[in-house]
């Protein structure tokens, strides 16, 4: 047999031999093997290079529980009362903010311990009821069409700060706005941020009378939540009137619930006995009748007569007492036996 050649064909050279024969063409010229780094990876389209920054997925349903955290994060609101002229007012009883459309609402930020230097305040709106919480809160199409800004779909807007940034989560599509946390000024315990709500709660195609919650969080730039506060918001034409109405309804409902919790009173035995004795008669009539009587003297006469009949029923059929006389000393009925 002839000796077989076991050498590899030219197409199966080693990777090192193949790499040395590679010649790439670029816009700046031709790159030979000596100018290439074997560890380099080349992409035909530089814009197609994937982003290496890690994006943390936001929760589908944001938490709405209050969380002070290690920094003692809390909020304060101005007590504007319930006058018709107020543009925003906060109800402590309801935990609810009432404000007018596109009117500035000041909110105080309080912390007991200083947060990190790059901390931010984030404002997010979510629907309150369970059946709507998965939906994204946005402005109605009518108000969006009248707005030419880049953030026209955002319901919450920060006023008075050039550092406000508007975000839309790429996973949940929820919208939020952030502003850097600022230390309180000298002589003040709070830092004030100014929020505006750019749609009425009754807007069709928007909130559509569905109650919403505003979540304010103290966060780091990496998204770590340091504190959280949540409150309900109603955007309306007359905040003072609506606050007063809802607080009155709360008091009424609270009174009704207190009454319902009380035990049911025992049935009035005297009433039952009266009904039973009144229903006794020759025809054994079970119904109770009401008689309208004109004049007080005549009313007292019939009342004493009825009292005597009831006394007779109580004493039983074997005893036939004489019907008692009224308080005036006159007897109502004559006749009957002189002895018991």
C-alpha positions in Angstrom: 0.0 0.0 0.0 1.1 3.5 -0.7 1.9 5.6 2.3 -1.1 7.9 3.2 -0.5 11.5 3.8 -1.9 12.5 7.2 -1.0 16.2 7.0 -3.8 18.7 7.5 -5.1 20.5 4.4 -4.4 24.1 4.0 -7.9 25.1 5.1 -7.3 23.5 8.6 -4.2 25.5 9.6 -3.8 26.4 13.3 -5.6 29.5 14.6 -2.3 31.2 15.1 -1.5 30.7 11.4 -4.9 31.9 10.3 -4.7 35.0 12.5 -1.4 36.0 11.0 -3.0 35.9 7.5 -5.9 38.1 8.5 -6.0 41.5 6.8 -8.8 43.9 7.8 -9.9 46.9 5.7 -10.9 50.1 7.6 -11.7 53.7 6.7 -8.2 54.8 7.7 -6.6 52.1 5.6 -5.6 48.4 5.8 -4.6 46.8 9.0 -2.2 44.0 8.8 -1.5 41.3 11.3 1.3 43.2 13.0 -1.0 46.1 14.0 -3.8 43.9 15.4 -4.3 42.8 19.0 -5.6 39.2 19.2 -7.7 40.2 22.2 -9.6 42.9 20.2 -13.2 42.4 19.0 -14.3 44.3 16.0 -18.0 45.3 15.2 -19.0 46.2 11.7 -21.4 48.9 13.0 -20.1 50.8 16.1 -23.6 51.9 17.0 -24.6 48.3 17.4 -22.2 47.8 20.3 -24.4 46.7 23.3 -24.5 48.9 26.3 -22.5 47.5 29.2 -24.3 49.6 31.9 -26.5 47.4 34.0 -30.1 48.5 34.2 -31.9 47.5 37.4 -35.5 46.4 36.7 -38.0 48.4 38.6 -40.8 46.6 40.5 -44.0 46.1 38.6 -46.1 47.4 41.5 -44.3 50.2 43.5 -44.5 50.0 47.3 -46.8 52.5 48.9 -46.0 51.9 52.6 -44.3 54.7 54.5 -40.7 54.0 55.4 -38.6 56.5 57.3 -35.4 54.6 57.0 -32.1 55.3 58.8 -32.3 59.0 57.8 -35.7 59.6 59.3 -37.3 60.7 56.0 -40.6 62.5 56.4 -42.8 65.2 54.7 -44.5 68.4 55.9 -47.4 70.3 54.3 -48.7 73.9 54.7 -52.0 74.1 56.5 -53.9 76.3 54.0 -57.4 75.5 55.5 -60.6 75.0 53.5 -61.3 78.4 52.1 -62.4 78.7 48.5 -59.4 80.8 47.5 -56.8 78.2 48.4 -55.0 76.5 45.5 -53.7 73.5 47.5 -54.4 72.2 50.9 -53.5 69.0 52.8 -55.9 67.0 55.1 -54.2 65.2 58.0 -57.4 63.3 58.7 -57.5 61.9 55.2 -53.8 61.8 54.4 -54.7 63.5 51.1 -53.6 66.5 49.1 -56.2 68.6 47.3 -54.8 71.0 44.7 -55.7 72.8 41.5 -54.5 72.0 38.0 -51.0 73.2 37.2 -50.8 75.1 40.5 -47.6 74.9 42.6 -47.8 72.9 45.8 -44.9 73.3 48.3 -43.8 70.1 50.1 -41.3 70.1 52.9 -38.6 67.4 53.0 -37.3 66.5 56.5 -34.5 64.2 57.5 -33.0 63.4 60.9 -29.7 62.3 59.5 -27.9 63.8 56.5 -28.2 61.5 53.4 -25.4 61.0 51.0 -24.2 64.0 49.0 -25.6 62.7 45.7 -29.1 61.8 47.1 -32.1 62.6 45.0 -35.9 63.0 45.6 -38.1 61.0 43.2 -41.8 61.6 42.7 -44.0 58.9 41.1 -47.7 58.6 40.6 -49.6 55.3 40.8 -53.3 54.4 40.9 -54.6 53.7 44.4 -57.2 50.9 43.7 -56.0 47.3 43.0 -57.8 47.0 39.7 -56.0 50.0 38.3 -52.5 49.8 39.9 -51.0 48.0 36.9 -51.8 50.9 34.6 -49.4 53.8 34.1 -50.6 57.3 35.3 -50.3 59.8 32.5 -51.9 63.0 31.4 -55.0 62.9 29.2 -54.6 63.4 25.5 -56.3 66.8 25.6 -53.8 68.4 28.0 -50.9 66.7 26.2 -51.9 68.2 22.9 -51.8 71.7 24.4 -48.3 71.2 25.8 -45.2 71.6 23.6 -42.6 70.6 26.2 -40.6 67.4 26.0 -42.3 66.0 29.1 -45.9 66.7 28.1 -47.0 63.2 29.1 -45.8 63.4 32.7 -48.5 64.1 35.3 -46.1 65.4 38.0 -43.8 68.3 37.3 -41.1 69.9 39.4 -41.1 73.7 39.4 -38.4 76.1 40.2 -35.4 73.8 39.5 -33.3 73.5 36.4 -31.9 70.2 37.7 -35.1 68.3 37.5 -34.9 65.2 35.3 -37.8 63.2 33.9 -37.7 59.4 33.4 -39.7 56.7 31.9 -38.8 53.2 33.1 -37.9 51.0 30.1 -39.6 47.9 31.7 -42.7 49.2 33.4 -43.2 52.5 31.4 -43.9 54.3 34.7 -42.9 57.9 34.7 -41.2 59.8 37.4 -39.3 63.1 38.0 -36.2 63.6 40.2 -34.5 66.6 41.8 -31.3 66.6 43.8 -31.7 66.7 47.5 -30.6 70.0 49.0 -29.7 70.6 52.6 -32.0 72.9 54.5 -31.0 76.5 54.5 -29.6 78.1 57.7 -32.3 78.5 60.3 -34.7 76.0 58.6 -35.4 72.3 59.3 -36.9 71.5 56.0 -36.0 71.6 52.3 -38.9 72.6 50.1 -39.7 71.2 46.7 -42.4 72.5 44.4 -44.7 70.0 42.6 -47.4 70.7 40.0 -50.0 68.2 38.8 -50.8 68.7 35.2 -54.3 67.0 34.9 -57.5 67.1 36.7 -58.6 63.9 38.5 -61.8 63.9 36.4 -60.0 64.1 33.0 -61.3 61.6 30.4 -58.6 59.5 28.9 -56.4 60.3 31.9 -57.1 59.6 35.6 -60.8 59.5 34.8 -61.9 59.9 38.5 -59.6 57.1 39.6 -57.8 58.0 42.8 -54.0 58.2 42.6 -51.2 58.1 45.1 -48.0 60.1 44.9 -44.8 58.4 46.1 -41.9 60.5 47.2 -38.7 58.6 47.8 -35.2 59.5 49.0 -32.8 57.6 46.8 -29.1 57.3 45.9 -28.0 57.8 42.3 -27.8 54.0 42.0 -31.5 53.7 42.8 -31.3 52.5 46.4 -34.3 53.7 48.4 -33.3 55.4 51.6 -36.9 56.5 52.6 -40.4 56.6 51.3 -43.6 58.6 51.9 -46.9 58.2 50.2 -50.1 60.4 50.1 -53.3 60.5 48.0 -53.8 63.4 45.6 -57.0 64.9 44.2 -56.6 67.5 41.5 -59.8 69.6 41.4 -61.2 73.1 40.8 -62.0 73.9 44.4 -59.6 72.1 46.8 -60.9 73.8 50.0 -64.5 72.8 49.3 -63.6 69.2 48.4 -61.5 68.7 51.4 -64.2 70.0 53.7 -66.8 67.7 52.1 -64.6 64.6 52.3 -63.7 65.3 55.9 -67.4 65.7 56.8 -68.2 62.4 55.0 -65.5 60.7 57.0 -66.9 61.8 60.3 -70.4 60.7 59.3 -69.2 57.3 58.2 -67.2 56.9 61.3 -70.3 57.7 63.5 -72.3 55.1 61.5 -69.7 52.4 62.0 -69.5 53.1 65.7 -73.3 52.6 66.0 -73.1 49.4 64.0 -70.5 48.0 66.4 -72.7 48.5 69.4 -74.7 45.4 70.5 -78.3 45.1 69.4 -80.5 46.2 72.3 -82.7 43.7 73.9 -86.3 43.8 72.7 -88.7 46.0 74.8 -90.7 43.5 76.7 -93.2 46.1 77.8 -93.9 47.0 74.1 -94.3 43.3 73.3 -96.7 42.9 76.2 -98.7 45.9 75.2 -99.0 44.6 71.7 -100.1 41.3 73.0 -102.6 42.7 75.5 -103.9 45.2 73.0 -104.5 42.4 70.5 -106.6 40.5 73.1 -110.3 40.9 72.6 -113.4 39.1 71.9 -112.5 38.7 68.2 -108.8 37.8 69.1 -107.6 40.6 66.7 -103.8 40.5 66.4 -103.4 43.9 64.7 -102.6 47.2 66.5 -104.5 50.3 65.6 -103.7 53.9 66.0 -106.5 56.4 67.0 -106.2 60.1 66.5 -107.9 62.0 69.3 -108.7 65.7 69.4 -108.3 67.5 72.7 -106.0 66.6 75.7 -108.8 65.8 78.1 -110.4 63.3 75.8 -106.9 61.8 75.1 -106.3 61.3 78.9 -109.7 59.7 79.2 -109.0 57.1 76.5 -105.5 56.6 77.7 -106.7 55.7 81.2 -109.3 53.4 79.6 -106.6 51.6 77.7 -104.4 51.3 80.8 -107.3 49.7 82.6 -107.9 47.2 79.9 -104.2 46.2 79.9 -104.3 45.8 83.6 -107.2 43.5 83.2 -105.3 41.4 80.7 -102.3 41.1 83.1 -104.5 39.9 86.0 -105.9 37.0 83.9 -109.4 35.9 82.8 -110.4 34.5 86.3 -110.0 37.8 88.0 -112.3 40.7 87.0 -110.9 43.8 88.7 -112.5 47.1 88.6 -110.8 49.5 86.1 -108.7 52.0 88.0 -109.8 55.6 88.1 -107.8 58.3 86.4 -105.5 60.6 88.3 -108.3 63.2 88.6 -110.3 60.9 90.8 -113.1 60.3 88.3 -113.9 56.7 87.4 -113.6 55.8 83.7 -116.0 52.9 83.7 -119.0 52.3 85.9 -120.3 48.9 86.7 -118.5 45.8 87.5 -118.4 44.0 90.9 -117.8 45.9 94.1 -115.5 43.2 95.4 -112.3 41.7 94.1 
